[in-house]
Amino acid sequence: MTDAKLWPLIAALADPALFDEGVEAARNACVAGASIAAAAITAAAWYDNPLTGLGALHPCMDLLAGLPASLAAWRDAFTPRAHGLVGDAVAPGFGFVTPAHATAIAAAAHRLFADASAGGAWRGRFFVQHRDAITEVAGSLNAAGLAALGFVDHAIDREAAERSFLCARISTAIAEAQGARARGLARFPFFEDAYHYTGARPPPRAFDLAALRTRVGLD
């Protein structure tokens, strides 16, 4: 069961404004009637990714846990650096979000962390206070970064954070997948609307099976 102090964070992660490729993949998995297990597996695979999933959550938590309340230290820690898996410069917990998602996540961070009465939970508040200066070098906060701020501020260990993050994201994806399954293919995008191709058709070409077999090495 999720710790009660994390409920506002879990609710923020489930906000429709944060629906992403994990939710879309789960919907697509079940739209033709597959089980919710298919949705869970598909979503879990997505949320294990190194940029906005667990692969970003863990290193972001590690960085946050050791940072002082120093803007220079935060800017240095979250300056994008080469990532061994993706080949690009990455700041864990930042980047790889659409402008709409970036706006929604920034608003969620403000709701969750701006309250000065949060006592020792200072990292989220520090981020909100210095968001422009931090994101100038790191890029926009993503869902993994939002979660990391909440988990570290509430002293949630890595294993519990992993469970909470995955359960929150997968639960949302499953609910959307169930809705897609109930609506079925008739309500699936590109099936519910009458789309008609109006462009030029390519010229017909003869299919030479013998030539194809030769090209692929069968003959």
C-alpha positions as CSV (number, residue, x, y, z in Angstrom):
1,M,0.0,0.0,0.0
2,T,1.3,3.5,-0.9
3,D,2.4,5.7,2.0
4,A,-0.4,8.3,2.7
5,K,2.1,11.1,2.5
6,L,2.7,10.2,-1.2
7,W,-0.9,10.3,-2.2
8,P,-0.7,13.9,-3.6
9,L,2.3,12.9,-5.7
10,I,0.6,9.7,-6.9
11,A,-2.4,11.7,-7.9
12,A,-0.2,14.1,-9.8
13,L,1.4,11.2,-11.7
14,A,-2.0,9.9,-12.7
15,D,-3.3,13.3,-14.0
16,P,-4.6,13.0,-17.6
17,A,-2.4,16.0,-18.4
18,L,0.6,13.6,-18.0
19,F,-0.7,10.8,-20.2
20,D,2.2,9.7,-22.4
21,E,3.4,6.9,-24.7
22,G,3.1,4.4,-21.9
23,V,-0.7,5.1,-21.7
24,E,-1.0,5.0,-25.5
25,A,0.9,1.7,-25.7
26,A,-1.4,0.2,-23.1
27,R,-4.5,1.4,-25.0
28,N,-3.2,0.0,-28.2
29,A,-2.4,-3.3,-26.6
30,C,-6.0,-3.8,-25.5
31,V,-8.2,-2.0,-28.0
32,A,-8.8,-5.3,-29.9
33,G,-9.8,-7.1,-26.7
34,A,-6.6,-8.2,-25.1
35,S,-6.4,-8.7,-21.3
36,I,-5.4,-6.0,-18.9
37,A,-2.3,-8.1,-18.3
38,A,-1.2,-7.1,-21.8
39,A,-1.7,-3.4,-20.8
40,A,0.3,-3.9,-17.6
41,I,3.2,-5.6,-19.4
42,T,3.3,-3.1,-22.2
43,A,3.2,-0.1,-19.9
44,A,5.8,-1.6,-17.5
45,A,8.1,-2.0,-20.5
46,W,7.7,1.6,-21.4
47,Y,8.1,2.9,-17.8
48,D,11.4,1.1,-17.5
49,N,13.0,3.3,-20.1
50,P,16.2,5.2,-19.4
51,L,14.9,8.7,-20.1
52,T,11.6,9.2,-18.4
53,G,11.2,6.0,-16.5
54,L,13.0,4.0,-13.8
55,G,16.3,4.5,-15.6
56,A,15.9,8.3,-14.9
57,L,14.2,8.0,-11.5
58,H,17.1,6.2,-9.8
59,P,20.0,8.5,-10.9
60,C,17.9,11.6,-10.3
61,M,17.1,10.5,-6.7
62,D,20.8,9.7,-6.2
63,L,21.8,13.2,-7.3
64,L,19.1,15.0,-5.3
65,A,20.0,13.1,-2.1
66,G,23.5,14.5,-2.1
67,L,22.8,18.1,-3.2
68,P,23.1,21.1,-0.8
69,A,20.7,24.1,-1.1
70,S,23.0,25.7,-3.6
71,L,21.8,26.8,-7.1
72,A,25.3,26.4,-8.5
73,A,25.5,22.9,-7.2
74,W,22.1,22.0,-8.7
75,R,23.0,23.5,-12.1
76,D,26.2,21.6,-12.2
77,A,24.6,18.3,-11.1
78,F,21.9,18.5,-13.7
79,T,24.0,19.7,-16.6
80,P,23.4,17.1,-19.3
81,R,26.1,14.5,-19.6
82,A,26.8,11.6,-22.0
83,H,24.5,8.7,-21.3
84,G,25.9,5.2,-22.1
85,L,22.6,3.7,-23.2
86,V,21.2,6.5,-25.4
87,G,24.3,8.3,-26.8
88,D,22.9,11.7,-26.0
89,A,23.7,14.2,-23.2
90,V,21.1,13.6,-20.5
91,A,20.2,15.2,-17.2
92,P,18.3,12.4,-15.3
93,G,14.7,13.5,-14.5
94,F,14.8,16.3,-17.1
95,G,14.0,16.6,-20.8
96,F,12.2,14.4,-23.3
97,V,8.7,15.9,-22.7
98,T,6.4,17.8,-24.9
99,P,5.8,21.5,-24.2
100,A,2.3,20.6,-22.9
101,H,3.7,17.9,-20.6
102,A,6.4,20.3,-19.4
103,T,3.8,22.9,-18.5
104,A,1.6,20.3,-16.7
105,I,4.6,18.9,-14.7
106,A,5.8,22.4,-13.7
107,A,2.3,23.2,-12.4
108,A,2.2,19.9,-10.5
109,A,5.6,20.7,-8.9
110,H,4.3,24.0,-7.8
111,R,1.2,22.5,-6.3
112,L,3.1,19.8,-4.5
113,F,6.2,21.6,-3.3
114,A,5.7,25.4,-3.1
115,D,4.2,25.3,0.4
116,A,6.9,26.6,2.8
117,S,5.3,24.7,5.7
118,A,6.6,21.4,4.4
119,G,9.4,21.3,7.0
120,G,12.4,19.2,6.0
121,A,10.9,18.6,2.5
122,W,13.0,21.4,1.0
123,R,14.3,20.0,-2.3
124,G,11.0,20.3,-4.1
125,R,10.5,23.8,-2.8
126,F,14.1,24.7,-3.8
127,F,13.4,23.4,-7.3
128,V,10.2,25.5,-7.6
129,Q,11.9,28.6,-6.4
130,H,14.8,28.2,-8.9
131,R,13.0,26.3,-11.7
132,D,14.0,28.7,-14.5
133,A,17.7,28.7,-13.6
134,I,17.8,24.9,-13.2
135,T,15.8,24.1,-16.3
136,E,17.9,26.6,-18.3
137,V,20.7,24.0,-18.2
138,A,18.8,20.7,-17.5
139,G,15.7,21.1,-19.7
140,S,12.1,20.7,-18.5
141,L,11.3,18.6,-15.5
142,N,9.8,15.2,-16.6
143,A,7.6,12.8,-14.6
144,A,10.5,10.8,-13.3
145,G,12.1,14.0,-12.0
146,L,8.8,15.1,-10.4
147,A,8.6,11.7,-8.6
148,A,12.2,11.8,-7.6
149,L,11.8,15.2,-5.9
150,G,8.8,13.9,-3.9
151,F,10.5,10.5,-3.0
152,V,13.7,12.1,-1.8
153,D,12.0,14.8,0.2
154,H,9.9,12.1,2.0
155,A,12.9,9.9,2.5
156,I,11.4,7.0,0.4
157,D,14.0,4.3,-0.3
158,R,14.8,3.3,-3.8
159,E,12.8,0.0,-3.8
160,A,9.7,1.7,-2.4
161,A,10.1,4.5,-4.9
162,E,10.4,2.1,-7.7
163,R,7.2,0.3,-6.7
164,S,5.3,3.5,-6.1
165,F,6.4,5.1,-9.4
166,L,5.6,1.9,-11.5
167,C,2.3,1.2,-9.8
168,A,1.1,4.8,-10.2
169,R,2.0,4.9,-13.9
170,I,0.9,1.4,-14.7
171,S,-2.4,1.7,-12.9
172,T,-3.3,4.8,-14.9
173,A,-2.3,3.0,-18.1
174,I,-4.4,0.0,-17.2
175,A,-7.5,2.1,-16.6
176,E,-7.1,3.8,-20.0
177,A,-6.5,0.4,-21.6
178,Q,-9.7,-1.0,-20.0
179,G,-11.6,2.0,-21.5
180,A,-10.1,1.4,-24.9
181,R,-11.0,-2.3,-24.7
182,A,-14.6,-1.5,-23.8
183,R,-14.9,1.0,-26.7
184,G,-13.3,-1.4,-29.1
185,L,-11.9,-0.9,-32.6
186,A,-15.0,1.0,-33.6
187,R,-13.9,3.9,-31.5
188,F,-10.2,3.6,-32.2
189,P,-8.6,6.7,-33.9
190,F,-8.5,6.3,-37.7
191,F,-11.4,3.8,-37.5
192,E,-14.2,5.9,-36.1
193,D,-13.7,8.7,-38.7
194,A,-14.1,8.3,-42.4
195,Y,-10.6,8.9,-43.8
196,H,-10.2,8.9,-47.6
197,Y,-6.9,9.1,-49.4
198,T,-7.0,11.8,-52.0
199,G,-3.4,11.9,-53.2
200,A,-1.9,10.4,-56.4
201,R,-1.6,6.7,-56.6
202,P,1.7,5.2,-57.4
203,P,2.0,3.4,-60.8
204,P,1.3,-0.4,-60.7
205,R,4.4,-2.5,-60.8
206,A,4.7,-6.1,-61.8
207,F,5.7,-8.5,-59.0
208,D,8.6,-10.7,-60.2
209,L,8.8,-13.6,-57.7
210,A,11.8,-15.2,-59.4
211,A,13.8,-12.0,-59.4
212,L,13.0,-11.4,-55.7
213,R,14.0,-15.0,-54.8
214,T,17.4,-14.4,-56.5
215,R,17.9,-11.0,-54.7
216,V,17.4,-12.5,-51.3
217,G,19.6,-15.5,-52.0
218,L,16.9,-18.3,-52.2
219,D,17.8,-19.2,-55.8
